[in-house]
């Protein structure tokens, strides 16, 4: 009976480690990507004449750096603020498929540069 519990305990620990190895990397990539969006938005507020297309391309490049698959339809660039104090809101919307033995699901992420304003 004791060896059966030990085997079951090892199997549970192995399952948790495997599930974590499938879930943690996309979560961490999203965290880093959101940090990049905030940085891009801070720098973007200081250059109000820069076209939105440049921001979209920068976002796609940052996503690629983190192995996140995005296309232009999933990227949001919105000008906020006033003419005297320009700001920009950047966001993305994407999902990452996760496959575990016997169960598959998608992790849905909506990273953004922060508060959208009013």
C-alpha positions as CSV (number, residue, x, y, z in Angstrom):
1,X,0.0,0.0,0.0
2,X,2.8,2.4,0.8
3,X,4.6,1.9,-2.5
4,X,1.3,2.5,-4.4
5,X,1.0,5.8,-2.7
6,X,4.5,6.7,-3.5
7,X,4.0,5.8,-7.2
8,X,0.8,7.8,-7.3
9,X,2.5,10.8,-5.6
10,X,5.4,10.7,-8.1
11,X,2.9,10.5,-11.0
12,X,0.9,13.5,-9.6
13,X,4.2,15.5,-9.2
14,X,5.3,14.6,-12.7
15,X,1.8,15.6,-14.2
16,X,2.0,19.0,-12.4
17,X,5.5,19.6,-13.7
18,X,4.5,18.7,-17.2
19,X,1.4,20.9,-17.1
20,X,3.5,23.8,-15.7
21,X,6.1,23.3,-18.5
22,X,3.3,23.8,-21.0
23,X,1.5,26.8,-19.3
24,X,4.3,28.8,-17.8
25,X,6.2,29.8,-21.0
26,X,3.2,31.4,-22.7
27,X,2.4,33.2,-19.5
28,X,5.9,34.5,-19.1
29,X,6.1,35.6,-22.8
30,X,2.8,37.5,-22.3
31,X,4.2,39.2,-19.2
32,X,7.4,40.3,-21.1
33,X,5.3,41.4,-24.2
34,X,3.0,43.5,-22.0
35,X,6.1,45.2,-20.6
36,X,7.3,45.9,-24.1
37,X,3.9,47.4,-25.0
38,X,4.2,49.8,-22.0
39,X,7.7,50.8,-23.1
40,X,6.5,51.4,-26.7
41,X,3.6,53.5,-25.5
42,X,5.8,55.6,-23.2
43,X,8.2,56.3,-26.1
44,X,5.3,56.8,-28.5
45,X,3.8,59.5,-26.5
46,X,6.9,61.6,-27.1
47,X,6.6,61.3,-30.9
48,X,3.0,62.3,-31.8
49,X,3.8,62.6,-35.5
50,X,4.8,58.9,-35.8
51,X,2.3,56.9,-37.9
52,X,0.2,54.2,-36.3
53,X,1.5,51.7,-38.9
54,X,5.0,52.1,-37.4
55,X,3.6,51.2,-33.9
56,X,1.8,48.2,-35.4
57,X,5.0,47.0,-37.0
58,X,7.0,47.5,-33.7
59,X,4.3,45.5,-31.9
60,X,4.5,42.7,-34.4
61,X,8.3,42.7,-34.1
62,X,8.2,42.5,-30.3
63,X,5.6,39.7,-30.5
64,X,7.9,37.8,-32.8
65,X,10.8,38.3,-30.4
66,X,8.7,36.4,-27.7
67,X,7.4,33.7,-30.1
68,X,3.9,35.2,-30.1
69,X,2.0,34.8,-33.3
70,X,0.1,38.0,-34.1
71,X,-1.3,39.6,-37.3
72,X,-2.3,43.2,-37.9
73,X,-6.0,42.5,-37.1
74,X,-5.0,41.5,-33.5
75,X,-3.2,44.8,-32.8
76,X,-4.9,47.9,-31.5
77,X,-3.3,51.4,-31.7
78,X,-5.3,54.3,-30.3
79,X,-4.3,57.9,-29.9
80,X,-5.3,59.3,-26.5
81,X,-4.6,62.4,-24.5
82,X,-4.7,66.1,-25.6
83,X,-2.7,68.0,-28.2
84,X,-0.5,69.4,-25.5
85,X,0.0,66.1,-23.8
86,X,-0.2,63.3,-26.5
87,X,-0.3,59.7,-25.5
88,X,-0.9,56.4,-27.2
89,X,-2.7,53.2,-26.1
90,X,-1.3,49.9,-27.5
91,X,-2.9,46.5,-27.1
92,X,-3.1,43.0,-28.7
93,X,-5.5,40.1,-28.5
94,X,-4.3,36.6,-29.0
95,X,-4.6,33.0,-27.9
96,X,-2.0,30.2,-27.4
97,X,-3.1,26.6,-27.7
98,X,-2.0,24.3,-24.9
99,X,-2.1,20.5,-25.4
100,X,-2.0,18.3,-22.4
101,X,-2.5,14.5,-22.5
102,X,-6.3,14.0,-22.8
103,X,-7.1,17.7,-22.6
104,X,-6.5,20.7,-24.9
105,X,-7.4,24.4,-24.3
106,X,-6.4,27.9,-25.3
107,X,-4.8,30.5,-23.1
108,X,-6.3,33.9,-24.1
109,X,-4.2,37.0,-23.6
110,X,-5.1,40.7,-24.0
111,X,-1.9,42.6,-23.1
112,X,-2.0,46.4,-23.2
113,X,0.1,49.4,-22.5
114,X,-2.1,50.4,-19.6
115,X,-5.0,52.7,-19.0
116,X,-6.9,53.7,-22.0
117,X,-7.8,57.1,-20.6
118,X,-11.3,58.4,-20.7
